[in-house]
Amino acid sequence: MPAPVTSHALEEGAPHPLGATYTGRGVNFAVFSAHATKVQVCLYDDAGTTETACITLPEYTDEVWHGFVPGLEPGTRYGLRVHGPYEPEQGHRFNHHKLLLDPYAKAHMGELQWGPELFGYTVGHPDGDLSFDERDSAPFMPKCVVVDSRYQWTQTDAPRVPWNQTVFYETHVRGFTMKHPKVPELFRGTFAGLALDDVIGPIKELGVTSVELLPVQMFLNQPFLTEKGLTNYWGYDTIGFFALDQRYMDGPNIDEFKNMVDRFHAHGLEVIMDVVYNHTPEGNEMGPTISFKGIDNASYYRLLPDQPRYYINDTGTGNTVNLSHPRVLQMVTDSLRYWVTEMHVDGFRFDLATILAREPHGFDEGGGFLDSCRQDPVLSSVKLIAEPWDIGPGGYQVGGFPPGWAEWNDQFRDTVRAFWKGDEAMAPALAQCVTASSDRFNKRGRRPWASVNFITAHDGFTLADTTSYNEKHNDANNEGNRDGHSDNRSWNCGVEGPTDDPEVLALRARQQRNMLATLLLSQGTPMLLAGDEFARTQQGNNNAYCQDSDISWFDWEAASAPAGRSLTVFTQHLTHLRHTLPVLRRNRFLTGQFSEAAQVKDSTWLAPDGNEMDEAHWTDPQTRCFGLLLEGTAPASSLPQPAADDSVLLVFNAWEGAIDFVLPPRAEGKSWKRVIDTALDPQEDADFQPGHGYTVTGRSLLMFTCQP
């Protein structure tokens, strides 16, 4: 290791903001560590290979090491060396031989090269993690980069899409653009490719409002994947909470991401980030020392109280970030505010969010992180979406998050799939899901939008595969098809995988329309998995986390084929109906109670004979056909005034055969207009008289509207 160099004229600097901050005169460095004895900033040449200086931060204030280096410019490459006790049995794993990433670094350059030098202990030593390794890890480490945050935004106002008008569109930067015909080869797989108007325009035309990107913060590839020639494609292993991952960029210039957000905002679309603050890739006691473990292991991670050598593993990845520590909580909230105020993103989806709400005693909806978000003037103004589960005790918390939060509702996914598959006794559960799962979310003034409804997501089958496979086919992952969920509630419609049978293909297409219609016509906030609108397939792989390949890349030729285009048009029709009919996105939960002012119920469940469903219908396991009448004249708020919106009738028939359904009465001279029949392709509007029967094709969904 080169000898320390102190040629720079150091100043004491300030303990805040944390990280490396360019002031115009130089760079201020500030690093939190409660247990370190010395912190050094090592500077590197532009290639990131040769150390040019190693500067000891001169001051220590409120557990923050800090110093100011005049003359340093944006683009400076650096890393940290942190000195302190190596006492794993006390929770301390300092090893100054290991170059560390600054937790607050805004950019990185270079790739991590896995090797035994990255570990604080000597790999293979009889004492295991109690041993101490003196090899320098710098040649194997990426380097942090000082950034210039100045950027000229063309869109200064965020779209601020109201929650009850929101339609999420979950996608992957690389997968979406790698084969896109409008993206030049140079830009494929990057933010620059996604930022093209020819790419954004069709997303906007689809009728979605908010594009949710799988993780784009700096993450690592695990060795067990690289050894098999695979990669961490999804990116759920973040190591840099303030930095973008280089694989989506053409260098360390963060303006590429800002330009993408700026272009999305120009089209009126929000950008939502999927973020992973619950764990890091440093793993357990046998994992590498890359950043937090070497800066202050005992502060950053949850350790077993009586055996701090070992980590609490509520994430299933080896470690759990300790948000009960005020400085760690500050780091996460500082990161979130950075992405909102500096990068202009519009919200976040939190991976394994139950962990973020964990205190030492377990999940707490009044925990520090959730309280911090609720009171923060920046974070409380953007969209906050929880994945409300983890593998720890009491980890499943759907409906358990506080007001102001939306939550992924996996009950919607499981119920809708099972219902359209034809499972028995699903009618009551589907009724709850279609009406925003009020049994879970209607409390403490929460609104229907709190239920984020989805049928498919990045994790699991695509919509096309849900109708094409009974079993997962994950052989390409090289794990013996043991990975991924086995309970997919899918149905292949008679043939496993690809087929040329026209009847099977027609049924699959109808089943896809059934589930898309259920998703986009239900109360709550819908989330569409990108590609489902044109029947994208992953060839039966329901766990494509490691597939940076044709399995995950979007096949845009299929999107432009007749079947793909037809489904896209159908999806556009659904989103148009959702946006134009307020009764489909009420901002209050449906009650089924009679309104004296409007002389109607806001919602009524109907049996095929046109009468209101009773207990016998709900408890009959064979009930597979029923309707939901949504009265547009029912009050749309707690005020008693009648509304003046169109009424909607939804009819669900998961039975394999046709059933006659009596259309409910309307005011004299009014008729029902059919706007959706999933048995028809393309769709055809037509008028039908109240009180008359309509033959509902087996396994189909209908929607009628009637003006007030």
Secondary structure, 3 states (H helix, E strand, C coil): CCCCECCCCCECCCCCCCEEEECCCEEEEEEECCCCCEEEEEEECCCCCCEEEEEECCEEECCEEEEEEECCCCCCEEEEEEECCEEHHHCEECCCCCCECCCCCCCEECCCCCCHHHCCCCCCCCCHHHCCCCCCCHHHCCEEECCCCCCCCCCCCCCCCCHHHCCEEEECHHHHHCCCCCCCHHHCCCHHHHCCHHHHHHHHHHCCCEEEECCCEEECCCHHHHCCCCCCCCCCCEEEEEEECHHHCCCCCCHHHHHHHHHHHHCCCEEEEEECCCCCCCCCCCCCCCCHHHHHHHHHECEECCEEEEECCCCCCCCCECCCCHHHHHHHHHHHHHHHHCCCCCEEEECCHHHHCEECCEECCCCHHHHHHHHCCCHHHCEEEECCCCCCCCCCCCCCCCCCCEEEEHHHHHHHHHHHHCCCCCHHHHHHHHECCHHHHCCCCCCHHHEEEECCCCCCCCHHHHCCCCCCCCHHHCCCCCCCCCCCCCCCCCCCCCCCCHHHHHHHHHHHHHHHHHHHCCECEEEEECCHHHCCCCCCCCCHHHCCCCCCCCCHHHHHCHHHHHHHHHHHHHHHHHHHCHHHHCCCCCCCCEECCCCEECEEEECCCCCECCHHHHHCCCCCEEEEEECCCCCCCCCCCCCCCCEEEEEEECCCCCEEEECCCCCCCCCEEEEEECCCCCCCCEEECCCCEEEECCCEEEEEEECC
